[in-house]
């Protein structure tokens, strides 16, 4: 028997689910409450009949909607997002913790206890906040899909984010860079050089394609960015030399490949090994991005230019490097001093002119003028 559109089964669920539009055009997904197809078909017909009459549809047993019922739909909804793999990982943790709990039984105490549990396991505030942010977003989408009521959404939103420590700022010195490059294996040395000289993220570098390389104009086009906006990154002679020396694989469009011509995807272990051999502790690949920004700041490059090259969406993200450019800031306030001195000179000249005009040399001329 052909299945009618609007009736389906979810993986792991023995009951049929209904999908239809309410009187406002919003899509509603809810359990039919039965594993019998004909009974589910009647329930769907009844729901659609109520909508056609303009009746407000009451959700069936919203309190029986479990987290495990919503998670598959949610992961399909976010599957095209950049952070999908991370959300998929968090989703497994949430299912393990809350999978068999109805969403309407969620309360502030339960979720705050979960926050403290994660902190007790050594998780950082930022990590805990990312997990809670996903849970809140999942409940919001469940509310949009008419699977939970507004009260559940309001309850979950009451859970406050934890205060996060200031962003990490770790960067290398010139000597550190020399030691690190000396210890890098040949296949990751070009990647490290590009990161140090452009401030590009690891994913941006590993996803770089030859079509995005413009050596003639000295630019790299970064399409797959964290904030979703493409940007053109200028390159210097060091990066130009590295890219010009890479042998291109005929059957690969990616710049950085392994010995089999496949795009590199994992360099963490090799990079950490190079840092360890170079005597550089507590340093991650992302810190190369901080190092690039720091070198530019200490060289007097404006914070606006640094933010543009790195692809920062807000000026506050670039301000963390302001203390590294004292000469640049001194030059900024020196302009004020120059302006004041120039103004003082003009005022002095104007004062002398007024004084000369107010004391004429010939007093008789003044009498004649008054006469």
C-alpha positions in Angstrom: 0.0 0.0 0.0 1.4 3.4 -1.0 1.9 5.7 1.9 0.1 9.0 1.9 2.3 12.1 2.1 2.1 13.5 5.6 2.4 10.2 7.4 5.8 8.8 8.2 7.8 6.8 10.7 10.8 8.0 12.5 13.9 5.8 13.0 13.5 4.1 16.4 9.8 4.9 16.8 7.1 2.4 16.3 4.4 5.0 15.9 3.4 6.9 12.9 4.0 10.7 12.8 1.9 13.3 11.1 3.0 16.3 9.1 0.6 19.0 8.1 0.2 22.8 7.9 -2.0 24.6 10.5 -4.3 27.6 9.8 -1.3 29.9 9.9 0.7 28.0 7.4 3.1 26.6 10.0 4.3 23.0 9.6 3.3 20.8 12.5 5.0 17.5 13.2 3.5 15.3 15.9 3.0 11.7 16.9 -0.3 10.1 15.8 -0.2 8.1 19.0 -0.7 4.9 17.1 1.3 2.3 15.2 -1.8 1.4 13.1 -1.5 3.1 9.6 -5.3 3.4 9.0 -5.8 4.9 12.5 -3.0 7.4 11.8 -4.6 8.2 8.4 -7.9 9.0 10.1 -6.1 11.2 12.7 -4.4 13.1 9.8 -7.7 13.6 8.0 -9.3 14.9 11.2 -6.4 17.4 11.7 -6.6 18.6 8.2 -10.4 18.9 8.4 -10.0 21.0 11.5 -7.5 23.3 9.8 -9.8 23.7 6.8 -12.6 24.8 9.1 -10.2 27.4 10.6 -10.0 25.7 14.0 -6.8 26.0 16.1 -5.1 22.7 16.3 -4.3 21.4 19.7 -1.0 19.5 19.8 -1.3 15.9 20.8 0.5 15.0 24.0 3.3 17.5 23.8 4.6 16.3 27.1 5.3 12.9 25.5 7.7 14.3 23.0 11.1 13.2 24.1 14.5 14.7 23.2 15.3 11.6 21.2 12.2 12.3 19.1 13.4 15.8 18.2 17.1 15.2 17.7 16.9 13.5 14.3 14.9 16.4 12.8 17.2 18.9 14.4 20.3 17.3 13.0 18.8 17.3 9.6 17.9 21.0 10.0 21.5 21.9 10.9 23.3 19.5 8.6 24.4 22.2 6.1 25.9 24.4 8.9 29.7 24.7 9.3 29.5 23.4 12.9 27.4 20.4 12.0 30.1 17.8 13.1 30.4 19.5 16.4 26.6 19.6 16.9 26.4 16.0 16.0 28.9 15.2 18.7 27.1 17.3 21.2 23.9 15.7 20.2 25.1 12.3 21.1 26.0 13.6 24.6 22.6 15.3 25.0 20.9 12.1 24.0 22.8 10.1 26.5 21.9 12.5 29.2 18.4 13.6 28.4 17.2 11.3 25.6 14.5 9.6 27.5 13.2 12.7 29.3 10.0 14.4 27.9 10.9 18.0 26.8 8.1 19.5 29.0 9.7 18.0 32.1 12.9 20.1 31.5 13.3 22.7 34.3 15.9 25.3 35.3 17.3 23.2 38.2 17.8 20.2 36.0 19.8 22.1 33.4 21.8 24.2 35.9 22.7 20.9 37.6 24.0 19.7 34.2 26.1 22.8 33.8 27.7 22.2 37.2 28.2 18.5 36.3 30.2 19.5 33.2 32.3 22.0 35.2 33.0 19.3 37.7 34.4 17.1 34.9 36.9 19.8 34.0 35.0 21.3 31.1 35.5 25.0 30.5 32.8 27.6 30.7 32.9 28.2 26.9 32.4 24.4 26.3 29.4 24.3 28.7 27.9 27.3 27.0 28.1 25.8 23.6 26.3 22.6 24.7 23.6 24.7 26.4 23.2 26.9 23.4 22.6 23.9 21.2 20.0 22.5 23.6 18.2 25.9 23.7 18.2 26.0 19.9 16.8 22.5 19.7 14.0 23.3 22.0 13.3 26.5 20.0 13.0 24.6 16.8 10.8 22.0 18.5 8.6 24.9 19.5 8.5 26.1 15.9 7.5 22.6 14.8 4.7 22.6 17.4 6.3 19.7 19.2 6.5 21.6 22.6 4.6 24.5 24.0 5.8 28.1 24.7 6.1 27.4 28.4 8.8 24.8 27.8 10.7 27.2 25.6 10.5 30.0 28.2 11.7 27.6 30.9 14.8 26.5 29.0 15.6 30.1 28.1 15.8 31.0 31.8 19.1 29.1 32.1 21.8 31.7 32.0 25.2 31.3 30.3 28.2 31.0 32.4 30.8 33.8 32.4 33.6 33.0 30.1 37.2 34.0 30.7 38.9 36.5 28.4 40.0 35.1 25.0 43.3 33.3 24.8 46.2 35.3 23.3 49.3 33.2 22.8 51.8 34.2 20.2 55.4 33.4 19.1 58.5 35.4 19.0 60.7 35.6 15.9 63.1 33.0 17.4 60.2 30.7 18.3 59.1 30.8 14.7 62.6 29.8 13.5 62.8 26.9 15.9 59.2 25.7 15.0 59.8 25.8 11.2 63.1 23.9 11.7 61.2 21.1 13.4 58.2 20.9 11.0 58.0 18.0 8.7 58.1 19.0 5.0 54.4 18.4 4.3 53.2 20.8 7.1 56.0 23.4 6.9 54.3 25.3 4.0 51.0 25.2 5.9 52.6 26.8 9.0 54.3 29.5 6.9 51.0 30.4 5.3 49.3 30.6 8.7 52.0 32.8 10.1 52.0 35.1 7.2 48.3 35.5 6.5 46.5 34.7 9.8 44.3 32.3 8.0 42.5 29.6 10.1 43.5 25.9 9.7 40.3 25.0 7.9 40.7 27.9 5.6 44.2 26.8 4.6 43.4 23.1 4.2 40.3 23.9 2.1 42.3 26.2 -0.1 41.9 25.4 -3.8 44.2 26.3 -6.7 41.3 28.3 -8.3 41.4 30.5 -5.2 45.1 31.3 -5.6 45.9 34.5 -7.5 49.7 34.9 -7.5 49.7 37.6 -10.1 47.7 40.0 -7.9 49.0 38.5 -4.6 45.7 37.4 -3.2 44.1 34.3 -1.7 40.3 34.0 -1.9 38.9 32.4 1.2 35.4 31.2 0.6 34.7 28.7 3.5 35.0 31.1 6.4 33.8 30.8 10.0 31.4 33.8 9.6 30.2 32.7 6.2 31.6 35.7 4.3 34.3 35.4 1.7 37.4 37.6 1.9 40.5 38.2 -0.1 43.7 37.8 1.9 46.9 39.5 0.6 50.1 37.5 0.5 53.7 38.5 1.0 56.9 37.1 -0.6 57.2 34.2 1.9 53.7 32.9 1.0 54.2 33.6 -2.7 57.4 31.5 -2.6 55.8 28.6 -0.8 52.9 28.4 -3.1 55.1 28.7 -6.2 57.2 25.8 -5.0 54.3 23.4 -4.5 53.9 20.6 -7.1 50.3 20.5 -8.1 48.5 17.1 -8.3 46.7 16.8 -11.7 43.7 15.1 -10.2 43.3 17.3 -7.2 42.0 20.8 -6.9 43.4 21.3 -3.4 46.6 23.1 -2.7 47.8 21.0 0.3 47.7 17.3 -0.3 49.3 14.2 1.2 51.6 11.8 -0.7 48.7 10.2 -2.4 47.3 13.4 -3.7 44.4 13.5 -1.3 43.6 16.8 0.6 45.1 17.0 4.0 42.5 16.9 6.8 44.4 16.2 10.0 47.7 17.8 11.0 47.2 18.2 14.7 49.5 15.4 15.8 52.3 16.4 13.5 52.1 20.0 14.5 52.1 19.3 18.2 55.1 17.0 17.7 57.0 19.9 16.0 56.1 22.3 18.9 57.3 19.8 21.4 60.6 19.3 19.6 61.0 23.1 19.3 60.5 23.5 23.0 57.3 25.5 22.5 54.7 24.6 25.2 51.0 25.3 25.5 50.7 26.3 21.8 47.9 25.4 19.3 47.7 25.8 15.6 45.1 28.5 16.0 47.7 30.5 17.9 49.6 31.0 14.6 46.7 33.2 13.7 47.3 35.2 16.9 51.0 35.4 16.1 50.3 36.8 12.6 48.1 39.5 14.1 50.6 40.3 16.8 53.5 40.7 14.3 51.3 43.1 12.2 50.3 45.0 15.3 53.9 45.3 16.6 54.9 46.4 13.1 52.5 49.4 13.2 49.7 48.0 11.0 46.4 49.6 11.9 43.8 47.5 13.8 41.3 48.1 11.1 43.7 46.6 8.5 44.4 43.6 10.8 40.7 43.0 11.4 40.0 43.1 7.6 42.8 40.6 6.8 41.8 38.2 9.6 38.1 38.5 8.7 36.9 39.8 12.1 33.2 40.8 12.0 33.5 43.2 15.0 36.2 45.7 16.1 36.2 44.2 19.6 37.8 41.0 18.2 40.8 43.0 17.0 41.2 45.2 20.1 43.0 42.5 22.0 46.1 43.2 19.8 46.0 47.0 20.6 48.5 46.7 23.4 51.1 45.2 21.1 51.4 48.3 18.9 52.6 51.1 21.3 54.6 52.8 18.6 51.5 53.0 16.4 49.4 54.4 19.3 52.1 56.9 20.1 52.0 58.0 16.5 48.3 58.5 16.8 48.5 60.9 19.8 51.6 62.6 18.3 49.2 63.9 15.6 47.4 65.8 18.4 50.6 67.4 19.6 51.6 68.4 16.1 48.1 70.0 15.5 48.4 71.9 18.8 51.8 73.2 18.0 50.8 74.3 14.6 47.7 76.0 16.0 49.9 77.7 18.7 52.2 79.1 15.9 49.2 80.5 14.0 47.8 82.1 17.2 51.1 83.7 18.0 51.3 85.2 14.5 47.8 86.4 14.8 48.5 88.0 18.2 51.6 89.8 16.9 49.6 91.2 14.0 46.8 92.5 16.3 49.4 94.1 18.6 51.1 96.0 15.8 47.7 97.3 14.5 46.7 98.4 18.0 49.8 100.6 18.6 50.5 102.8 15.6 54.0 104.4 15.4 52.8 107.9 14.6 50.5 109.3 17.3 49.6 112.4 15.2 48.2 110.1 12.6 45.9 108.8 15.2 44.8 112.3 16.0 44.2 113.2 12.4 42.1 110.0 12.0 39.9 111.0 15.0 39.5 114.4 13.6 
